[in-house]
Amino acid sequence: MMCDASEMLAAALEQMDGIILALQSLGSEEEDAMGKLDYNWVTRWLDDIGLPQYKAQFDEGRVDGRMLHYMTVDDLLGLKVGSVLHHLSIKRAIQVLRINRYDPNCLRRRPTENNPTPAEICQWTNHRVMEWLRSVDLAEYAPNLRGSGVHGGLMGLEPRFNVETMALLLNIPPNKTLLRRHLANNFHLLIGSEAQRLKQEYLENSDYTVLTATAKVKPRRLSFGSFGTLRRKRQEMEEYVCPMDVQMPQSSSFHKGLCIYEDSLDQMEDSEGTVRQIGAFSEGINILTSMLKEDEFFRDASSRSPETSATDDN
């Protein structure tokens, strides 16, 4: 019996080693891609998305690709990023990186495409957006976007960012109605019908307010209470700047990148199943170990029994 239990234990341990290796390999490709984006790359990325004013804080914090992926609202506030607009800018810029599997060269800095797709527009940098403004006869206002956080991902993926916000950031006066209409026509043509539909739906919400450069993120305060309540509130506050389940665009031009991204999410689900398997194997190994100990106990007991009998006879 002991021999059988030993063989079963050895086989279980060997199978568990294989599962652990498989678990380590899941998601390693995306982790490797994130790991290649060091803090120097992230500071250049801030230039690309139009937020160079935060480079010193990000550099000091050594924020790299992995930290971007898991960055929370509290993390951003700790880096002195307090603007609602800038939080949304970073959120959508992280989303663009996820869609493109953290390709360090996914952003487009120069005009290279004719009739760009929504997916390509989302890759536009702040500089590329300013180039677009010049191409639609708004060159006079283009420099106003420096340091604004406006990039293609914000324009195409964020429902709260609409042409009204764009006009405010460009400092186009409300009384210049023809100029604002010109901007609106070109903006809507650029982002496409799907993005415009989502923006219109948000615009029609009863609690809608115009997104401005002055709106600030209000940090949530922890109220005093029991320890369990305090811990739960802390967990609730740990919200990602760009949630892992953030709504993805439905345009067909995104399909290739989204399929890859969804595959990585499936891998995460598979890894959870693997963890459950490891738990089951661990329980089985514990049972086998107990069996071995019982076998050793009975074997020791049987080996001592003749001596005990002899002593009793005396």
Backbone as numpy.savetxt, mean C-alpha at the origin, in Angstrom:
# Nx Ny Nz CAx CAy CAz Cx Cy Cz
6.04 -49.42 17.98 5.21 -48.21 17.98 6.06 -46.96 17.98
7.17 -47.02 18.77 8.06 -45.86 18.85 8.71 -45.59 17.50
9.07 -46.64 16.78 9.69 -46.48 15.46 8.73 -45.81 14.49
7.45 -46.23 14.52 6.45 -45.62 13.64 6.26 -44.14 13.96
6.20 -43.82 15.25 6.01 -42.42 15.65 7.19 -41.56 15.23
8.42 -42.11 15.34 9.62 -41.36 14.94 9.61 -41.07 13.45
9.21 -42.08 12.66 9.15 -41.89 11.21 8.09 -40.85 10.84
6.95 -40.90 11.52 5.89 -39.92 11.26 6.36 -38.51 11.62
7.08 -38.38 12.74 7.58 -37.07 13.16 8.59 -36.53 12.16
9.50 -37.37 11.68 10.50 -36.94 10.71 9.84 -36.49 9.41
8.81 -37.24 8.96 8.11 -36.88 7.73 7.37 -35.55 7.89
6.75 -35.35 9.06 6.01 -34.10 9.31 6.95 -32.91 9.33
8.12 -33.08 9.96 9.10 -31.99 10.01 9.60 -31.64 8.62
9.83 -32.66 7.80 10.30 -32.41 6.43 9.25 -31.66 5.62
7.98 -32.04 5.77 6.91 -31.37 5.04 6.73 -29.94 5.52
6.90 -29.72 6.82 6.77 -28.38 7.38 7.87 -27.46 6.86
9.09 -27.99 6.71 10.18 -27.20 6.15 9.84 -26.73 4.74
9.22 -27.63 3.96 8.83 -27.25 2.60 7.79 -26.15 2.59
6.84 -26.22 3.52 5.80 -25.18 3.60 6.41 -23.84 3.98
7.34 -23.85 4.92 7.98 -22.60 5.35 8.74 -21.96 4.19
9.44 -22.77 3.40 10.16 -22.24 2.24 9.19 -21.64 1.22
8.04 -22.31 1.03 7.03 -21.79 0.10 6.46 -20.48 0.60
6.24 -20.39 1.92 5.71 -19.16 2.51 6.69 -18.01 2.33
7.97 -18.28 2.49 8.98 -17.23 2.33 9.06 -16.72 0.90
8.77 -17.61 -0.06 8.85 -17.20 -1.47 7.65 -16.38 -1.91
6.50 -16.53 -1.20 5.30 -15.79 -1.59 5.52 -14.29 -1.40
5.21 -13.51 -2.42 5.33 -12.07 -2.33 6.75 -11.56 -2.35
7.74 -12.46 -2.52 9.13 -12.01 -2.47 9.47 -11.11 -3.64
8.81 -11.32 -4.78 9.10 -10.49 -5.96 8.74 -9.03 -5.70
7.55 -8.80 -5.13 7.15 -7.42 -4.84 8.00 -6.83 -3.72
8.35 -7.65 -2.72 9.21 -7.17 -1.64 10.58 -6.77 -2.19
11.10 -7.56 -3.13 12.38 -7.23 -3.75 12.29 -5.91 -4.49
11.17 -5.70 -5.21 10.99 -4.45 -5.96 10.95 -3.25 -5.01
10.24 -3.40 -3.89 10.19 -2.32 -2.90 11.59 -2.05 -2.33
12.32 -3.13 -2.09 13.63 -3.00 -1.48 14.62 -2.24 -2.34
14.39 -2.23 -3.66 15.29 -1.52 -4.56 15.08 0.00 -4.51
13.96 0.42 -3.95 13.66 1.85 -3.86 14.18 2.37 -2.52
15.43 2.83 -2.51 16.02 3.30 -1.26 15.56 4.73 -0.96
16.03 5.27 0.15 15.56 6.59 0.57 16.00 7.69 -0.39
17.11 7.50 -1.10 17.52 8.48 -2.10 16.53 8.52 -3.26
16.05 7.33 -3.65 15.04 7.27 -4.72 13.76 7.96 -4.27
13.37 7.75 -3.01 12.13 8.34 -2.51 12.21 9.87 -2.51
13.36 10.43 -2.19 13.47 11.90 -2.21 13.34 12.43 -3.64
13.85 11.69 -4.62 13.66 12.09 -6.03 12.20 11.93 -6.44
11.55 10.90 -5.90 10.13 10.65 -6.16 9.28 11.82 -5.66
9.66 12.42 -4.54 8.94 13.59 -4.04 9.02 14.74 -5.04
10.15 14.90 -5.70 10.25 15.89 -6.78 9.25 15.57 -7.88
9.18 14.29 -8.25 8.31 13.87 -9.35 6.83 14.12 -9.06
6.41 13.93 -7.81 4.99 14.09 -7.51 4.66 15.52 -7.06
5.66 16.40 -7.11 5.41 17.82 -6.84 5.41 18.20 -5.39
6.16 17.45 -4.56 6.23 17.77 -3.12 7.69 17.83 -2.65
8.52 18.63 -3.30 9.94 18.68 -2.90 10.16 19.31 -1.53
9.17 20.02 -1.02 9.33 20.70 0.27 9.46 19.73 1.44
9.16 18.43 1.21 9.25 17.45 2.28 10.49 16.56 2.17
11.37 16.88 1.25 12.53 16.01 1.02 13.42 15.88 2.25
13.62 16.97 2.97 14.51 16.93 4.15 13.96 15.98 5.21
12.63 16.05 5.48 12.04 15.18 6.50 12.11 13.71 6.09
11.80 13.43 4.82 11.82 12.05 4.35 13.26 11.51 4.34
14.20 12.36 3.98 15.60 11.95 3.96 16.09 11.66 5.38
15.72 12.52 6.31 16.13 12.32 7.70 15.51 11.05 8.28
14.27 10.75 7.87 13.59 9.55 8.34 13.98 8.30 7.58
14.85 8.45 6.56 15.29 7.32 5.73 14.09 6.53 5.20
13.10 7.25 4.68 11.89 6.61 4.16 12.23 5.95 2.82
12.03 4.62 2.74 12.31 3.89 1.50 11.02 3.30 0.94
11.15 2.45 -0.07 9.97 1.90 -0.75 9.07 1.09 0.16
9.66 0.27 1.03 8.85 -0.54 1.95 8.08 0.35 2.92
8.74 1.40 3.40 8.07 2.31 4.34 6.93 3.05 3.65
7.11 3.39 2.38 6.02 4.02 1.63 4.81 3.10 1.57
5.06 1.83 1.26 3.98 0.86 1.08 3.13 0.74 2.35
3.79 0.75 3.52 3.09 0.56 4.79 2.92 1.86 5.58
3.09 2.99 4.93 3.03 4.28 5.64 1.62 4.56 6.15
1.54 5.04 7.39 0.25 5.38 7.99 0.07 6.90 8.01
-1.17 7.30 8.30 -1.48 8.72 8.41 -0.64 9.35 9.52
-0.49 8.63 10.63 0.33 9.15 11.73 1.79 9.32 11.31
2.28 8.40 10.47 3.65 8.53 9.97 3.82 9.83 9.20
2.84 10.12 8.32 2.92 11.35 7.52 2.86 12.59 8.39
1.98 12.56 9.38 1.90 13.70 10.29 3.21 13.88 11.04
3.85 12.76 11.39 5.14 12.83 12.05 6.23 13.40 11.17
6.04 13.29 9.85 6.98 13.87 8.89 6.60 15.31 8.52
5.68 15.88 9.28 5.25 17.28 9.11 4.47 17.50 7.82
3.79 16.45 7.35 2.90 16.60 6.19 1.48 16.71 6.75
0.95 17.93 6.80 -0.34 18.16 7.43 -1.47 18.50 6.48
-1.15 18.79 5.22 -2.16 19.20 4.24 -2.98 18.00 3.77
-4.30 18.16 3.74 -5.18 17.10 3.21 -4.83 16.81 1.75
-4.61 17.86 0.98 -4.27 17.70 -0.43 -2.98 16.91 -0.60
-1.99 17.19 0.23 -0.71 16.49 0.12 -0.81 15.04 0.59
-1.68 14.78 1.56 -1.93 13.39 1.96 -2.54 12.61 0.80
-3.50 13.23 0.12 -4.14 12.57 -1.02 -3.15 12.40 -2.17
-2.27 13.38 -2.35 -1.25 13.30 -3.40 -0.34 12.09 -3.16
0.11 11.93 -1.92 1.00 10.80 -1.60 0.24 9.48 -1.67
-1.01 9.49 -1.24 -1.84 8.28 -1.32 -1.93 7.78 -2.75
-2.26 8.66 -3.68 -2.44 8.24 -5.08 -1.10 7.94 -5.75
-0.04 8.60 -5.31 1.28 8.29 -5.86 1.73 6.90 -5.43
1.42 6.50 -4.19 1.72 5.15 -3.73 0.89 4.14 -4.52
-0.37 4.48 -4.78 -1.24 3.59 -5.55 -0.67 3.36 -6.95
-0.15 4.41 -7.57 0.46 4.27 -8.90 1.66 3.32 -8.83
2.46 3.43 -7.78 3.60 2.52 -7.61 3.12 1.08 -7.47
2.05 0.86 -6.73 1.53 -0.51 -6.56 1.04 -1.07 -7.88
0.30 -0.26 -8.64 -0.21 -0.71 -9.93 0.93 -1.12 -10.84
2.05 -0.40 -10.75 3.20 -0.66 -11.61 4.27 -1.51 -10.94
3.86 -2.24 -9.88 4.75 -3.20 -9.21 6.06 -2.58 -8.75
5.98 -1.33 -8.32 7.13 -0.61 -7.79 8.29 -0.53 -8.79
7.92 -0.41 -10.05 8.93 -0.17 -11.09 9.52 1.22 -10.87
10.83 1.34 -10.64 11.41 2.66 -10.34 11.35 3.63 -11.50
11.09 3.12 -12.70 11.06 3.99 -13.89 9.66 4.12 -14.48
8.63 3.90 -13.65 7.27 3.90 -14.20 6.72 5.30 -14.47
7.27 6.32 -13.83 6.72 7.67 -13.99 7.22 8.31 -15.29
6.35 9.13 -15.88 6.63 9.76 -17.18 6.89 11.25 -16.95
8.10 11.67 -17.29 8.51 13.05 -17.04 8.44 13.94 -18.27
8.40 13.34 -19.45 8.42 14.11 -20.69 7.29 13.64 -21.61
6.80 14.53 -22.48 5.76 14.12 -23.45 6.34 13.10 -24.44
5.84 11.88 -24.38 6.32 10.83 -25.29 5.18 10.11 -25.99
3.93 10.40 -25.62 2.82 9.63 -26.16 1.80 10.55 -26.85
1.16 10.01 -27.88 0.03 10.68 -28.52 -1.25 10.00 -28.04
-2.26 10.80 -27.70 -3.51 10.27 -27.17 -3.26 9.30 -26.01
-2.70 9.80 -24.91 -2.36 8.91 -23.78 -3.59 8.27 -23.17
-3.43 7.04 -22.70 -4.51 6.32 -22.02 -4.60 6.80 -20.56
-5.72 6.51 -19.88 -5.81 6.88 -18.45 -4.67 6.30 -17.62
-4.24 5.07 -17.93 -3.14 4.46 -17.18 -1.85 5.24 -17.38
-1.61 5.71 -18.60 -0.39 6.49 -18.87 -0.45 7.86 -18.22
-1.64 8.47 -18.20 -1.79 9.78 -17.57 -1.50 9.69 -16.07
-1.92 8.58 -15.46 -1.66 8.40 -14.02 -0.18 8.30 -13.70
0.64 8.05 -14.71 2.09 7.97 -14.52 2.78 9.33 -14.71
2.01 10.35 -15.03 2.60 11.66 -15.27 3.14 12.26 -13.97
4.32 12.85 -14.07 4.89 13.58 -12.94 4.31 14.99 -12.89
4.65 15.71 -11.85 4.23 17.10 -11.72 4.73 17.93 -12.90
5.96 17.69 -13.32 6.53 18.43 -14.45 5.76 18.11 -15.74
5.39 16.84 -15.90 4.65 16.45 -17.12 3.27 17.11 -17.14
2.63 17.26 -15.99 1.33 17.94 -15.93 1.49 19.40 -16.35
2.58 20.03 -15.91 2.82 21.42 -16.31 3.06 21.52 -17.81
3.73 20.52 -18.39 3.91 20.49 -19.84 2.57 20.40 -20.55
1.67 19.61 -20.00 0.33 19.50 -20.59 -0.40 20.84 -20.54
-0.28 21.56 -19.43 -0.92 22.88 -19.33 -0.39 23.83 -20.40
0.90 23.75 -20.66 1.47 24.60 -21.71 0.92 24.22 -23.08
0.68 22.92 -23.27 0.19 22.45 -24.57 -1.26 22.86 -24.83
-2.01 23.19 -23.76 -3.41 23.62 -23.94 -3.54 25.13 -23.68
-2.46 25.85 -23.93 -2.46 27.32 -23.87 -2.72 27.88 -22.47
-2.20 27.18 -21.46 -2.30 27.69 -20.09 -0.90 27.82 -19.47
0.07 28.14 -20.32 1.47 28.22 -19.87 1.66 29.26 -18.78
0.88 30.32 -18.81 1.01 31.40 -17.83 0.77 30.90 -16.40
-0.09 29.88 -16.28 -0.49 29.40 -14.95 0.27 28.14 -14.52
0.96 27.50 -15.45 1.63 26.23 -15.15 2.60 26.30 -13.97
3.43 27.36 -13.83 4.38 27.39 -12.71 3.72 27.37 -11.33
2.42 27.70 -11.26 1.73 27.70 -9.97 1.58 26.29 -9.38
1.82 25.26 -10.19 1.69 23.89 -9.70 2.95 23.39 -8.99
4.02 24.17 -9.02 5.23 23.74 -8.31 4.96 23.66 -6.81
5.29 22.53 -6.22 5.07 22.34 -4.79 3.63 22.08 -4.41
2.77 21.87 -5.41 1.33 21.67 -5.14 0.98 20.22 -4.84
1.82 19.29 -5.30 1.50 17.87 -5.14 0.61 17.33 -6.25
0.41 18.12 -7.30 -0.44 17.66 -8.42 0.39 16.82 -9.38
-0.06 15.61 -9.62 0.56 14.71 -10.60 -0.55 13.91 -11.26
-0.20 13.10 -12.24 -1.21 12.38 -13.00 -2.06 11.45 -12.16
-1.43 10.76 -11.19 -2.19 9.85 -10.34 -3.24 10.56 -9.51
-2.92 11.74 -9.00 -3.89 12.52 -8.24 -5.05 12.96 -9.14
-4.73 13.41 -10.34 -5.76 13.88 -11.27 -6.69 12.75 -11.70
-6.12 11.58 -11.97 -6.92 10.50 -12.54 -7.56 9.56 -11.54
-6.98 9.42 -10.34 -7.44 8.41 -9.40 -8.20 8.97 -8.20
-8.04 10.25 -7.90 -8.65 10.81 -6.70 -9.98 11.51 -7.02
-11.12 10.96 -6.56 -12.42 11.56 -6.86 -12.57 12.98 -6.31
-11.90 13.28 -5.22 -12.05 14.62 -4.62 -11.32 15.69 -5.42
-10.36 15.27 -6.24 -9.61 16.26 -7.02 -10.34 16.49 -8.34
-10.93 17.67 -8.48 -11.67 17.99 -9.70 -11.15 19.30 -10.31
-11.83 19.74 -11.35 -11.35 20.92 -12.08 -11.44 22.18 -11.22
-12.35 22.22 -10.26 -12.45 23.37 -9.37 -11.19 23.51 -8.52
-10.71 22.37 -7.98 -9.47 22.38 -7.21 -8.29 22.77 -8.09
-8.29 22.26 -9.31 -7.21 22.59 -10.25 -7.17 24.08 -10.52
-8.33 24.69 -10.74 -8.39 26.12 -11.01 -7.90 26.94 -9.81
-8.25 26.48 -8.60 -7.79 27.18 -7.40 -6.27 27.12 -7.27
-5.70 25.94 -7.53 -4.25 25.78 -7.43 -3.51 26.58 -8.50
-4.15 26.73 -9.66 -3.54 27.50 -10.74 -3.72 29.01 -10.55
-4.52 29.37 -9.54 -4.81 30.79 -9.28 -5.52 31.46 -10.45
-6.44 30.73 -11.06 -7.28 31.33 -12.11 -8.48 31.97 -11.42
-8.64 33.27 -11.49 -9.71 33.97 -10.77 -11.09 33.46 -11.17
-12.05 33.41 -10.22 -13.40 32.94 -10.53 -14.10 33.76 -11.60
-13.73 35.04 -11.73 -14.41 35.88 -12.72 -13.94 35.61 -14.15
-12.87 34.83 -14.31 -12.41 34.47 -15.66 -13.12 33.18 -16.08
-14.41 33.31 -16.34 -15.25 32.14 -16.61 -14.85 31.41 -17.89
-14.51 32.16 -18.94 -14.13 31.52 -20.20 -12.84 30.71 -20.03
-11.90 31.25 -19.27 -10.64 30.55 -19.04 -10.87 29.28 -18.21
-11.74 29.39 -17.21 -12.05 28.22 -16.39 -12.80 27.16 -17.21
-13.66 27.60 -18.11 -14.36 26.66 -18.97 -13.39 25.96 -19.91
-12.42 26.72 -20.41 -11.38 26.14 -21.27 -10.59 25.07 -20.51
-10.24 25.37 -19.26 -9.54 24.39 -18.42 -10.40 23.15 -18.20
-11.69 23.37 -17.90 -12.59 22.25 -17.62 -12.72 21.33 -18.83
-12.88 21.89 -20.01 -13.03 21.07 -21.22 -11.79 20.20 -21.44
-10.62 20.79 -21.31 -9.39 20.04 -21.54 -9.12 19.03 -20.43
-9.47 19.40 -19.21 -9.28 18.49 -18.07 -10.15 17.25 -18.24
-11.41 17.44 -18.60 -12.33 16.31 -18.76 -11.93 15.42 -19.93
-11.47 16.03 -21.01 -10.99 15.24 -22.15 -9.77 14.41 -21.77
-8.94 14.97 -20.91 -7.70 14.29 -20.54 -7.95 13.08 -19.65
-8.73 13.24 -18.58 -8.86 12.16 -17.59 -9.79 11.05 -18.03
-10.69 11.33 -18.98 -11.58 10.29 -19.48 -12.91 10.22 -18.75
-13.85 9.50 -19.35 -15.23 9.47 -18.85 -15.36 8.74 -17.52
-14.61 7.65 -17.32 -14.74 6.88 -16.08 -14.30 7.71 -14.87
-13.14 8.35 -14.97 -12.66 9.19 -13.87 -13.59 10.37 -13.63
-14.10 10.95 -14.71 -15.00 12.09 -14.56 -16.31 11.68 -13.91
-16.79 10.47 -14.20 -18.03 9.98 -13.58 -17.85 9.86 -12.06
-16.72 9.32 -11.63 -16.46 9.18 -10.19 -16.36 10.54 -9.51
-15.74 11.49 -10.19 -15.63 12.84 -9.63 -17.00 13.49 -9.52
-17.84 13.27 -10.52 -19.18 13.85 -10.50 -20.02 13.24 -9.37
-19.88 11.93 -9.15 -20.61 11.28 -8.05 -20.19 11.87 -6.71
-18.91 12.10 -6.54 -18.44 12.68 -5.29 -18.94 14.12 -5.15
-18.98 14.83 -6.27 -19.43 16.22 -6.28 -20.88 16.33 -5.82
-21.67 15.30 -6.10 -23.10 15.33 -5.79 -23.40 14.88 -4.36
-22.38 14.46 -3.61 -22.60 14.09 -2.21 -23.03 15.30 -1.40
-23.90 15.07 -0.44 -24.42 16.18 0.37 -23.34 16.82 1.24
-22.30 16.05 1.60 -21.24 16.58 2.46 -20.02 17.06 1.66
-20.21 17.29 0.36 -19.09 17.70 -0.49 -18.55 19.08 -0.10
-17.24 19.18 -0.02 -16.57 20.47 0.13 -15.41 20.51 -0.85
-15.12 21.69 -1.36 -14.04 21.83 -2.33 -12.71 21.52 -1.66
-11.90 20.72 -2.33 -10.56 20.40 -1.84 -9.65 21.59 -2.08
-9.07 22.12 -1.02 -8.21 23.30 -1.14 -6.81 22.99 -0.61
-5.89 23.89 -0.91 -4.51 23.70 -0.46 -4.34 24.00 1.03
-5.33 24.65 1.64 -5.19 25.07 3.04 -5.82 24.10 4.04
-6.63 23.15 3.56 -7.28 22.19 4.47 -6.23 21.32 5.16
-6.38 21.12 6.46 -5.41 20.37 7.25 -6.00 19.05 7.76
-5.14 18.05 7.87 -5.53 16.78 8.46 -5.61 16.95 9.97
-6.73 16.55 10.55 -6.90 16.67 11.99 -6.54 15.34 12.65
-5.45 15.32 13.42 -5.09 14.07 14.09 -6.14 13.69 15.11
-6.50 12.42 15.14 -7.49 11.95 16.10 -6.83 11.78 17.47
-7.53 12.22 18.49 -7.00 12.14 19.85 -7.57 10.93 20.56
-6.73 10.30 21.39 -7.17 9.18 22.20 -7.84 9.69 23.47
-9.04 9.21 23.73 -9.73 9.59 24.96 -9.34 8.62 26.07
-9.42 9.08 27.32 -9.08 8.22 28.44 -10.18 7.19 28.67
-9.79 6.01 29.06 -10.75 4.94 29.30 -10.01 3.71 29.76
-10.68 2.57 29.65 -10.04 1.32 30.06 -8.90 0.99 29.12
-8.01 0.10 29.58 -6.84 -0.26 28.77 -7.26 -0.88 27.45
-8.27 -1.77 27.48 -8.72 -2.43 26.26 -9.26 -1.44 25.26
-10.03 -0.46 25.74 -10.59 0.56 24.85 -9.48 1.40 24.25
-8.49 1.76 25.05 -7.38 2.57 24.58 -6.59 1.83 23.51
-6.33 0.54 23.74 -5.58 -0.25 22.76 -6.36 -0.37 21.46
-7.68 -0.58 21.56 -8.50 -0.70 20.35 -8.48 0.60 19.55
-8.53 1.74 20.24 -8.50 3.01 19.53 -7.15 3.25 18.87
-6.09 2.79 19.51 -4.77 2.92 18.89 -4.71 2.10 17.61
-5.29 0.90 17.64 -5.30 0.06 16.45 -6.11 0.70 15.34
-7.23 1.35 15.71 -8.05 2.01 14.70 -7.29 3.17 14.07
-6.41 3.81 14.83 -5.67 4.95 14.31 -4.57 4.53 13.34
-4.18 3.25 13.37 -3.13 2.77 12.49 -3.69 2.55 11.09
-4.12 3.62 10.44 -4.67 3.51 9.10 -3.61 3.88 8.07
-3.55 3.09 7.01 -2.56 3.35 5.97 -2.94 4.60 5.18
-1.92 5.34 4.74 -2.16 6.48 3.86 -2.85 5.98 2.59
-2.34 4.89 2.04 -2.98 4.24 0.89 -3.39 2.84 1.32
-4.67 2.64 1.67 -5.12 1.33 2.16 -4.79 0.20 1.20
-4.57 -0.99 1.75 -4.24 -2.14 0.91 -5.41 -2.52 0.00
-6.63 -2.18 0.42 -7.81 -2.52 -0.38 -8.38 -1.28 -1.09
-7.51 -0.30 -1.38 -7.98 0.92 -2.04 -8.64 0.57 -3.38
-9.72 1.28 -3.69 -10.46 1.00 -4.92 -9.58 1.27 -6.13
-9.52 0.29 -7.02 -8.68 0.40 -8.20 -9.51 0.87 -9.41
-8.87 1.55 -10.37 -9.59 2.03 -11.56 -10.10 0.88 -12.41
-11.21 1.12 -13.12 -11.84 0.08 -13.93 -11.49 0.18 -15.41
-10.81 1.23 -15.81 -10.48 1.41 -17.23 -9.64 0.24 -17.74
-9.91 -0.18 -18.98 -9.20 -1.33 -19.57 -7.71 -1.07 -19.70
-7.30 0.20 -19.77 -5.87 0.50 -19.92 -5.07 0.12 -18.67
-5.78 -0.10 -17.54 -5.10 -0.48 -16.30 -5.04 -1.99 -16.12
-5.70 -2.75 -16.98 -5.94 -4.17 -16.70 -4.67 -4.97 -16.47
-3.64 -4.73 -17.26 -2.41 -5.52 -17.11 -1.81 -5.33 -15.72
-1.65 -4.07 -15.32 -1.07 -3.80 -14.01 -1.95 -4.29 -12.88
-3.29 -4.15 -13.05 -4.20 -4.56 -11.99 -4.23 -6.06 -11.83
-4.13 -6.81 -12.94 -4.11 -8.27 -12.84 -2.91 -8.73 -12.03
-1.76 -8.09 -12.27 -0.55 -8.44 -11.52 -0.73 -8.09 -10.05
-1.33 -6.90 -9.79 -1.53 -6.47 -8.40 -2.50 -7.41 -7.68
-3.59 -7.81 -8.37 -4.55 -8.72 -7.75 -3.93 -10.08 -7.50
-3.03 -10.51 -8.41 -2.32 -11.77 -8.18 -1.51 -11.72 -6.90
-0.89 -10.56 -6.64 -0.09 -10.43 -5.42 -0.98 -10.48 -4.18
-2.21 -9.91 -4.29 -3.15 -10.00 -3.17 -3.59 -11.44 -2.95
-3.79 -12.19 -4.08 -4.14 -13.60 -3.96 -3.02 -14.37 -3.26
-1.76 -13.99 -3.58 -0.64 -14.65 -2.93 -0.66 -14.40 -1.43
-1.07 -13.18 -1.04 -1.17 -12.88 0.39 -2.22 -13.77 1.04
-3.37 -14.00 0.33 -4.40 -14.88 0.87 -3.88 -16.31 0.95
-3.12 -16.73 -0.09 -2.54 -18.07 -0.07 -1.60 -18.24 1.11
-0.84 -17.18 1.40 0.10 -17.27 2.51 -0.62 -17.43 3.84
-1.82 -16.80 3.96 -2.60 -16.98 5.18 -3.03 -18.44 5.32
-3.42 -19.06 4.19 -3.77 -20.48 4.22 -2.58 -21.33 4.60
-1.40 -20.94 4.11 -0.18 -21.68 4.44 0.12 -21.59 5.93
-0.12 -20.40 6.50 0.09 -20.24 7.94 -0.83 -21.17 8.72
-2.07 -21.30 8.25 -3.00 -22.21 8.93 -2.51 -23.65 8.83
-1.94 -24.01 7.63 -1.39 -25.35 7.46 -0.25 -25.59 8.44
0.61 -24.59 8.59 1.74 -24.73 9.52 1.23 -24.94 10.93
0.15 -24.21 11.29 -0.43 -24.39 12.62 -0.93 -25.81 12.82
-1.58 -26.36 11.77 -2.08 -27.73 11.87 -0.94 -28.72 12.00
0.13 -28.51 11.21 1.28 -29.40 11.30 1.95 -29.31 12.67
2.01 -28.10 13.22 2.61 -27.92 14.54 1.84 -28.72 15.58
0.51 -28.67 15.46 -0.32 -29.43 16.41 -0.06 -30.93 16.26
0.06 -31.38 14.99 0.34 -32.79 14.75 1.69 -33.20 15.31
2.68 -32.32 15.14 4.02 -32.62 15.66 4.00 -32.71 17.18
3.23 -31.83 17.82 3.11 -31.88 19.28 2.51 -33.21 19.73
1.51 -33.70 18.98 0.89 -34.98 19.32 1.89 -36.12 19.18
2.66 -36.09 18.05 3.66 -37.13 17.83 4.74 -37.10 18.91
5.13 -35.89 19.30 6.14 -35.77 20.35 5.64 -36.36 21.66
4.36 -36.11 21.97 3.77 -36.68 23.18 3.75 -38.20 23.11
3.45 -38.72 21.91 3.43 -40.17 21.73 4.81 -40.76 21.99
5.85 -40.07 21.46 7.22 -40.55 21.67 7.58 -40.57 23.15
7.17 -39.51 23.86 7.47 -39.45 25.29 6.77 -40.57 26.04
5.52 -40.86 25.66 4.79 -41.95 26.30 5.47 -43.29 26.04
5.94 -43.48 24.77 6.64 -44.71 24.43 7.90 -44.88 25.28
8.64 -43.78 25.43 9.87 -43.84 26.23 9.54 -44.16 27.68
8.43 -43.58 28.17 8.04 -43.83 29.56 7.71 -45.30 29.78
6.89 -45.87 28.85 6.50 -47.27 29.01 7.70 -48.20 28.83
8.62 -47.81 27.91 9.80 -48.65 27.70 10.67 -48.66 28.96
10.84 -47.46 29.56 11.61 -47.39 30.80 10.93 -48.18 31.91
9.62 -48.09 31.96 8.88 -48.79 33.01 9.02 -50.30 32.86
8.94 -50.76 31.60 9.04 -52.20 31.37 10.44 -52.72 31.65
11.47 -51.87 31.37 12.85 -52.31 31.62 13.15 -52.38 33.11
12.43 -51.57 33.92 12.67 -51.59 35.36 11.82 -52.63 36.09
10.79 -53.13 35.46 9.84 -54.01 36.15 10.45 -55.30 36.68
11.40 -55.99 35.98 11.99 -57.21 36.55 12.73 -56.93 37.84
13.48 -55.79 37.89 14.22 -55.46 39.11 13.26 -55.23 40.26
12.15 -54.57 39.93 11.16 -54.29 40.97 10.58 -55.59 41.52
10.31 -56.55 40.61 9.74 -57.84 41.03 10.71 -58.59 41.91
12.02 -58.55 41.53 13.03 -59.25 42.33 13.13 -58.67 43.72
13.04 -57.36 43.82 13.10 -56.69 45.12 11.91 -57.09 45.98
10.75 -57.16 45.34 9.55 -57.53 46.08 9.65 -58.95 46.62
10.28 -59.87 45.82 10.40 -61.26 46.25 11.28 -61.37 47.48
12.34 -60.51 47.52 13.23 -60.55 48.66 12.52 -60.00 49.89
